[in-house]
Amino acid sequence: MRKAWMDFDTRRQPKTDRWCVCCQRDINPGSQARTVRILDFPWVLHPEDAGVCGEVFLVGLDCARKIGIEFTLPETKR
């Protein structure tokens, strides 16, 4: 099982329901975001290995690049 360490920074408090799990900054409604599956926080599972394991969270594009874009998936409309 492939995993990536998410170097998270939790100094901010999100003000909306659409926020990045890594940096806790709010993600604007029109902005692109990615999703990650986290099983044992802060380990991100690779999408091919995750299946339905773990919980899905949003990440902003900058944080997705830091984690590794291959460990993220495009956001689907909720």
Secondary structure, 3 states (H helix, E strand, C coil): CCEEECCCCCCCCCCCCCECCCCCCECCCCCCCEEEEECCCCEEECHHHHCCCCEEEEECHHHHHHHCHHHCEECCCC
